[in-house]
């Protein structure tokens, strides 16, 4: 398994990192959770909600409710639609702001045949549950570390002159 460390200034373009995601299946977690994944021997499903979440409220997630690991599936996303899907649930969003960064876990093609596509959500008429159309898939059960091709630990460093940084600091002062 290849492990890369990338440091990115928040004011710089994320185009290079976004290009890395194209055509891939990957899971995103906070960098702080990577050690637990290694200790567990893989990425575990969070059906009982005991594991911390990286993407806000996942209490009613379609794949979580079925004992699956949610993954980003960017194998078939077209250029015309990718911006729409990424804006719904950007895999890079948790890297922004003041935190330790994220780990992007890229999987080997050997897991692809096991993936449950987001369209199953539609077939099941589970419209009250959350899913990211065209960008999310579920892997039934854990995904072993042996199925990990590479991991990118991404840390976004603050640019004190950026608008995002100034807004964050203004909110802290006001709050």
N, C-alpha and C positions, 0 to 999 in steps of 0.2 A: 504494500500500500504506500503510495506516494503522499507525503504531507508537505504542503506549501504554506508559508506565512506571507500574507500580503498586507501592507499598510497603505491606506488610501486616504488622502486628504478629502474632507467632506465637500470642499468647494470644487474638486476636480471631477471630471466626467467619469461615470461608471461604465462607459461603453465597453471597455476591455473586459471587465468582469462579467457584464451582461452577455458578451459574445462567448465567454467560456461556458455559459449555461445552455446555449443553443444546442438542440439535439440530445440533451442529457436528461437522465432521471436522477434526482438528488433530493436530499433531505436537509433542512436548515434548522439549526439549533443554536442557542447561545453558546459561546465559547466556554463558559463556565460549566456547561453540562457535558462537554466532550469526555472528560475523565470518567464520568459515570457510565457513559456508553462503552468506553474501553473496558471498564471493570465488569460490566454486564455481559460483555462479549458480543454486543451488537445494539442496534436501535430497537427498542422495545415499543410495543403498542401501549397506549395509555387509556384503555377502555374504562378503568376505574377512577381515572382522574388524579391518581396519586403523584404522577410525575409533573414537574413544573412545565408550563407551556411557554413557547417563544412567541406565539402569535395571538396574544390577547385571549379573548373568550373562545374556548373550543368545546364548551360544555355540550353543545348540540351539533357537533361535527359528524357528518354522515359516516366517514371512515372510522373515526374514533369509536363511535357507537357500535361498530361491527368488529372491533378488535384488530383493526388494521393500523399499520404505520402509514401516515399520510406522507406522500412524496410529491414533489413538483415533477410533472412529466412534460418536458419541453421538447419531446421528440417530434411532434407533428404540428407544432404551433406555426402558423404562417406569418409572414411579415405584416400582412394587412391587419391581423388581429392581435398580435403580441402585446402592443401597448395597452390595449383594453384589458386584457387578462392580467398583466403585471400590475396595473393600477388597482385591481381588485384585491390583490394579495401579493405585494412585492416581496420576493425572497430576500431582498437586500434591506428592507425596511428595519428589521431589528438591529442592523449594524450601525444605524445612524443614532446620533445622540451620545450621551455619556454612559457608555457601558464597555464591557470587556471585549466586545466584538461578537462575531458569529463563526460557526463552523459549517461549511457547506460540504456535505458528504455525498460524493458522486458514486453511484453504484455500477457494478459490472452489468453487461447485457444479459447475463444469465438470470437475472431476476425479472426481466421484462415479461416473460410468459406468465408469471404469477400475478402480475398487476391487474387490479380491478379498475377499469376505466371510470371516469366521472359519469359516463352515460348510464351506468347501472343505477345511479341516484334517480335519474329520470325514469328508467324502467320500473323501479320500485315505487315510484310516485312518492318519494320521501322529500317532497318540496319544502317541508317545514324544517328540515335539517340543513346544515351549512355544507356547501361544497364550492370549489372554485371551478366553474365550467372551463373546459379546454386547457386547464393548467394543473389539475390535481388528479392523482390516482391513489389507490390504496394497496398496500401489500399486506396480505393476510398473515398475521403473526409477526414475530420478530424478524429482523434482517441481520444476519450474522456478519461480523467484521470481515470474514473471508469473502463476502460479497461487495466489499468496499474497494473501489478502484483507486480513489484518491480523496484527500480531504484538503480543503482550502480554509485556513483560519484567516478570516478577514477582520482587520481592525481599522475602523474609520477614525482618523485623527481629526481633532477639532481644528478648524481654521478660525481663530478669534475674530478675523475681519469679515467672516461670512455672515449673511443675513440670518441663517439658522442659528448660529452661535449667539449672535446679539439678541435674538428673540428668546432663546433659552435662558440667557443670563438676566434679561429683563423680567421674565416670568419668575425667576428665583427671587429677585429683589422685591417684586410685588407680592409674592406669596409668603 
